[in-house]
Amino acid sequence: MNAPSLGRLFLLFALFSLIAVGGGNAVVPEMQRQVVDLNHWMSGPQFVGLFAIAQASPGPNMLISSLIGWRMAGLPGALVCTLGMCLPSSLLAFSVARLWSRISGSPWRGAIEQGLTPVTLGLVLASGWQLAKGAGSGWHCYALSAAVALLTLRSKLNPLWLLAAGGVLGLLGWVRVPGS
């Protein structure tokens, strides 16, 4: 594993911050591609594990950036990745909010809102697909992912129970993730 510099981590997560339309989960596929496929900083199952920890933890859904930074460079890495993920988008949001209030009656505002809805949905669906692919291969992994997604959408069951059930299935050897 070639450890990245703190500057490289900041720039990478600053880019993620600016393209995270719809929240941090929208850029998870690109995070996975950069961290696992292109830079080989960790394996796919390790990335999925960090994502699961981030989702199970209280707080914002972008905690995965802090965990990746921690894994890459300890506390300084966690701070740099978190700052990279938060600062650019916060500055952009502040600037856009000021502009947004000025154009409140403009037809452009409605068109922009309608245009961003499918983009956000597509990015979130791509996140789910990328995580399902990274969690394992084979029909049983895809079937389990689809079942969990349907249960999450159709029931009021807390997703943490589903995550715990997946952990139990893994401990019992009923679900195997390649490379773990």
C-alpha positions as CSV (number, residue, x, y, z in Angstrom):
1,M,0.0,0.0,0.0
2,N,1.5,3.3,-1.1
3,A,0.4,5.9,1.5
4,P,-0.8,9.2,0.0
5,S,0.4,12.6,1.1
6,L,-2.0,14.7,3.3
7,G,-2.2,17.3,0.5
8,R,-3.3,14.6,-2.0
9,L,-5.9,13.4,0.4
10,F,-7.2,16.9,0.9
11,L,-7.5,17.6,-2.8
12,L,-9.2,14.3,-3.5
13,F,-11.8,14.8,-0.8
14,A,-12.2,18.4,-1.7
15,L,-13.2,17.2,-5.2
16,F,-15.6,14.7,-3.7
17,S,-17.1,17.5,-1.6
18,L,-17.8,19.5,-4.7
19,I,-19.4,16.7,-6.7
20,A,-21.4,15.3,-3.8
21,V,-24.8,16.3,-5.1
22,G,-27.4,14.8,-2.7
23,G,-25.0,14.2,0.1
24,G,-21.8,12.2,0.9
25,N,-23.3,8.9,-0.2
26,A,-23.6,10.2,-3.7
27,V,-19.9,10.1,-4.2
28,V,-19.3,6.7,-2.5
29,P,-18.8,4.9,-5.9
30,E,-16.2,7.4,-7.0
31,M,-14.5,7.2,-3.5
32,Q,-14.4,3.4,-3.9
33,R,-13.0,3.7,-7.4
34,Q,-10.3,6.1,-6.4
35,V,-9.3,4.5,-3.1
36,V,-9.6,0.8,-4.1
37,D,-9.4,0.5,-7.9
38,L,-7.1,3.3,-9.0
39,N,-4.8,3.9,-6.0
40,H,-5.0,0.5,-4.3
41,W,-5.0,2.1,-0.8
42,M,-7.3,-0.7,0.5
43,S,-9.3,-3.7,-0.7
44,G,-12.9,-3.6,-1.8
45,P,-14.0,-5.5,1.4
46,Q,-12.0,-3.2,3.6
47,F,-13.8,-0.2,1.9
48,V,-17.2,-1.8,2.4
49,G,-16.3,-2.5,6.0
50,L,-15.4,1.2,6.6
51,F,-18.7,2.2,4.9
52,A,-20.7,-0.1,7.2
53,I,-19.0,1.4,10.3
54,A,-19.6,4.9,9.0
55,Q,-23.3,4.2,8.4
56,A,-23.8,2.4,11.8
57,S,-22.1,5.3,13.6
58,P,-24.2,8.3,14.7
59,G,-23.5,11.5,12.8
60,P,-23.4,12.6,9.2
61,N,-23.2,10.0,6.4
62,M,-19.9,11.4,5.2
63,L,-18.0,9.8,8.1
64,I,-16.5,7.4,5.7
65,S,-14.2,10.1,4.5
66,S,-12.8,10.4,8.1
67,L,-12.4,6.7,8.4
68,I,-10.5,6.5,5.0
69,G,-8.3,9.3,6.2
70,W,-7.7,7.5,9.5
71,R,-6.8,4.3,7.7
72,M,-4.4,6.2,5.3
73,A,-2.6,8.5,7.7
74,G,-4.0,8.3,11.3
75,L,-5.4,11.3,13.0
76,P,-3.9,13.9,10.6
77,G,-5.4,11.9,7.7
78,A,-8.8,11.8,9.3
79,L,-8.7,15.6,10.0
80,V,-7.5,16.4,6.5
81,C,-10.1,14.2,4.7
82,T,-12.9,15.5,6.9
83,L,-11.9,19.1,6.3
84,G,-11.6,18.3,2.5
85,M,-15.0,16.8,2.5
86,C,-16.7,19.6,4.5
87,L,-15.0,22.9,3.7
88,P,-15.4,23.3,-0.1
89,S,-19.0,22.3,-0.2
90,S,-19.8,24.4,2.8
91,L,-18.3,27.5,1.2
92,L,-20.1,26.7,-2.1
93,A,-23.4,26.1,-0.2
94,F,-23.1,29.5,1.6
95,S,-22.5,31.3,-1.7
96,V,-25.3,29.5,-3.5
97,A,-27.7,30.1,-0.6
98,R,-27.1,33.9,-0.9
99,L,-27.6,33.8,-4.7
100,W,-30.7,31.4,-4.3
101,S,-32.5,33.9,-2.1
102,R,-31.9,36.7,-4.6
103,I,-33.5,34.7,-7.5
104,S,-36.5,33.4,-5.5
105,G,-39.0,34.4,-8.2
106,S,-37.0,33.4,-11.2
107,P,-38.1,30.5,-13.5
108,W,-34.4,29.4,-13.5
109,R,-34.7,28.4,-9.9
110,G,-37.5,25.9,-10.6
111,A,-35.7,24.5,-13.6
112,I,-32.6,23.9,-11.6
113,E,-34.4,22.2,-8.8
114,Q,-36.2,19.9,-11.3
115,G,-33.0,19.1,-13.1
116,L,-31.1,18.2,-9.9
117,T,-33.6,15.7,-8.7
118,P,-32.8,12.9,-11.2
119,V,-29.1,13.6,-10.9
120,T,-29.3,13.1,-7.2
121,L,-31.3,9.9,-7.5
122,G,-28.9,8.5,-10.1
123,L,-25.9,9.2,-7.9
124,V,-27.5,7.5,-4.9
125,L,-28.5,4.5,-6.9
126,A,-24.9,4.2,-8.3
127,S,-23.7,4.3,-4.7
128,G,-25.9,1.3,-3.8
129,W,-24.8,-0.6,-6.9
130,Q,-21.1,0.0,-6.3
131,L,-21.4,-1.1,-2.7
132,A,-23.2,-4.2,-3.7
133,K,-20.5,-5.1,-6.2
134,G,-17.8,-4.4,-3.7
135,A,-19.4,-6.5,-1.0
136,G,-18.9,-9.7,-3.0
137,S,-19.7,-11.5,-6.2
138,G,-22.1,-14.2,-7.1
139,W,-25.9,-14.5,-7.2
140,H,-26.2,-15.0,-3.4
141,C,-24.5,-11.7,-2.6
142,Y,-26.7,-9.8,-5.1
143,A,-29.8,-11.5,-3.9
144,L,-29.0,-10.7,-0.3
145,S,-28.3,-7.0,-1.3
146,A,-31.6,-6.8,-3.1
147,A,-33.5,-8.4,-0.2
148,V,-32.0,-6.0,2.3
149,A,-32.8,-3.0,0.0
150,L,-36.4,-4.2,-0.4
151,L,-36.7,-4.8,3.4
152,T,-35.3,-1.3,4.0
153,L,-37.8,0.3,1.6
154,R,-40.9,-1.7,2.5
155,S,-40.6,-2.1,6.2
156,K,-40.1,0.1,9.2
157,L,-37.3,-2.2,10.4
158,N,-34.2,-0.2,11.5
159,P,-31.4,-0.9,8.9
160,L,-29.0,-1.5,11.8
161,W,-30.8,-4.8,12.5
162,L,-30.2,-5.8,8.9
163,L,-26.6,-4.9,9.2
164,A,-26.4,-6.9,12.4
165,A,-28.1,-9.9,10.7
166,G,-25.5,-9.7,7.9
167,G,-22.7,-9.7,10.4
168,V,-24.2,-12.8,12.0
169,L,-24.6,-14.5,8.6
170,G,-20.9,-13.7,7.9
171,L,-19.8,-15.1,11.3
172,L,-21.7,-18.3,10.7
173,G,-20.1,-18.6,7.3
174,W,-23.3,-18.4,5.3
175,V,-22.1,-15.3,3.5
176,R,-18.5,-15.1,2.4
177,V,-16.9,-11.9,1.0
178,P,-14.0,-12.6,-1.3
179,G,-10.7,-11.3,0.0
180,S,-11.8,-11.1,3.7
